[in-house]
Amino acid sequence: MPTLFRFLFVCAILAGTVYGAMWALVTFVEPQQRDVTIRIPSERVNPPATGTIDTTGR
């Protein structure tokens, strides 16, 4: 039984350390804002027509 308690204690210490590191990152680190430009090829926005086009307006 002592090995189970030792294992749970080590797991709790590791979880607390990870939680503390995440809390420190959230609290003390401020991300830099910047503009993001993504170029989309015109073929993806306006794909070429396939087949015939109905020009009668029906």
C-alpha positions as CSV (number, residue, x, y, z in Angstrom):
1,M,0.0,0.0,0.0
2,P,2.8,2.5,0.6
3,T,3.9,2.2,-3.0
4,L,0.4,3.2,-4.1
5,F,0.5,6.3,-1.9
6,R,4.0,7.2,-3.2
7,F,2.8,6.8,-6.8
8,L,-0.3,9.0,-6.2
9,F,1.8,11.6,-4.4
10,V,4.3,11.7,-7.3
11,C,1.4,12.0,-9.8
12,A,-0.1,14.8,-7.7
13,I,3.2,16.7,-7.6
14,L,3.6,16.3,-11.4
15,A,0.1,17.5,-12.0
16,G,0.6,20.5,-9.7
17,T,3.8,21.4,-11.5
18,V,2.1,21.3,-14.9
19,Y,-0.8,23.3,-13.6
20,G,1.5,25.9,-12.1
21,A,3.5,26.2,-15.4
22,M,0.3,26.7,-17.4
23,W,-1.0,29.3,-14.9
24,A,2.3,31.1,-15.1
25,L,2.2,31.2,-18.9
26,V,-1.4,32.5,-18.9
27,T,-0.6,35.1,-16.3
28,F,2.8,36.4,-17.4
29,V,3.1,35.9,-21.2
30,E,1.4,38.4,-23.5
31,P,1.2,37.3,-27.1
32,Q,2.3,39.7,-29.8
33,Q,-0.5,40.8,-32.2
34,R,0.3,41.0,-35.9
35,D,-1.6,41.0,-39.2
36,V,-2.0,37.8,-41.0
37,T,-2.4,37.7,-44.8
38,I,-3.3,34.5,-46.5
39,R,-3.3,34.5,-50.3
40,I,-6.0,32.3,-51.9
41,P,-5.6,31.4,-55.5
42,S,-8.4,32.7,-57.7
43,E,-9.0,29.2,-59.0
44,R,-10.2,28.2,-55.5
45,V,-12.5,31.2,-55.2
46,N,-13.9,31.1,-58.8
47,P,-13.4,27.6,-60.2
48,P,-13.6,27.3,-63.9
49,A,-17.0,26.4,-65.3
50,T,-17.5,22.9,-66.5
51,G,-20.3,22.2,-69.0
52,T,-22.5,24.6,-70.8
53,I,-23.9,27.8,-69.5
54,D,-27.6,28.6,-69.9
55,T,-27.7,32.1,-71.4
56,T,-31.5,32.1,-72.1
57,G,-32.3,33.3,-68.5
58,R,-34.6,30.4,-67.7
